[in-house]
């Protein structure tokens, strides 16, 4: 019995020693080849973005100019 136990231990040591770490060589384990990237998205054309002027014209309140009038400058005292 002891001889059988010694032989099986030796065989286990041989099996463990022969199982070194290796890189898998199968096709399923390989990194896939890089695909070609799609082109970047194109910008939308701005041709149709401009709206036509309103049919009734632009609203112009009568006091609109008074909001943008600049007061006269004061002269500094010398």
C-alpha positions in Angstrom: 0.0 0.0 0.0 2.8 2.4 0.8 4.4 1.9 -2.5 1.1 2.7 -4.3 0.8 5.9 -2.1 4.3 7.0 -3.0 3.7 6.5 -6.7 0.5 8.4 -6.8 2.1 11.3 -4.9 4.9 11.4 -7.4 2.5 11.3 -10.3 0.5 14.2 -8.8 3.7 16.2 -8.4 4.5 15.6 -12.1 1.1 16.6 -13.2 1.2 19.8 -11.1 4.6 20.7 -12.5 3.6 20.2 -16.1 0.6 22.5 -15.8 2.4 25.8 -16.2 0.5 29.0 -17.1 0.2 29.4 -20.8 -1.6 31.7 -23.1 -4.6 30.1 -24.8 -4.1 29.6 -28.5 -7.6 28.8 -29.6 -9.4 31.1 -31.9 -12.3 31.7 -29.4 -9.8 33.0 -26.9 -8.1 35.6 -29.1 -8.8 39.3 -29.0 -10.9 40.2 -32.0 -9.4 42.3 -34.7 -10.2 46.0 -34.5 -13.2 47.1 -36.5 -13.2 50.2 -38.6 -14.8 53.1 -36.7 -17.8 54.7 -38.4 -17.3 58.3 -39.7 -18.3 61.1 -37.3 -21.9 62.5 -37.6 -22.4 65.3 -40.0 -23.6 68.7 -39.0 -27.1 69.6 -40.0 -27.4 72.2 -42.7 -28.4 75.7 -41.6 -30.1 76.6 -44.8 -33.7 75.8 -43.6 -33.1 77.4 -40.1 -33.9 81.0 -41.1 -37.6 81.9 -40.7 -39.3 84.4 -43.0 -40.4 87.8 -41.6 -44.0 87.9 -40.2 -46.8 88.6 -42.6 -48.2 91.5 -40.5 -44.7 93.1 -40.0 -42.8 93.5 -36.7 -44.5 95.1 -33.7 -43.2 98.6 -33.0 -44.5 100.2 -29.8 -44.6 104.0 -29.9 -42.4 104.4 -26.8 -39.7 102.0 -27.9 -37.3 104.8 -28.9 -37.6 106.4 -25.4 -36.1 103.3 -23.8 -32.9 103.6 -25.8 -32.4 107.4 -25.7 -29.1 108.4 -24.0 -29.3 111.2 -21.6 -27.1 114.2 -22.4 -23.7 114.1 -20.8 -23.0 116.5 -18.0 -19.8 118.5 -18.2 -17.4 118.1 -15.3 -16.7 121.1 -13.2 -13.2 122.3 -13.5 
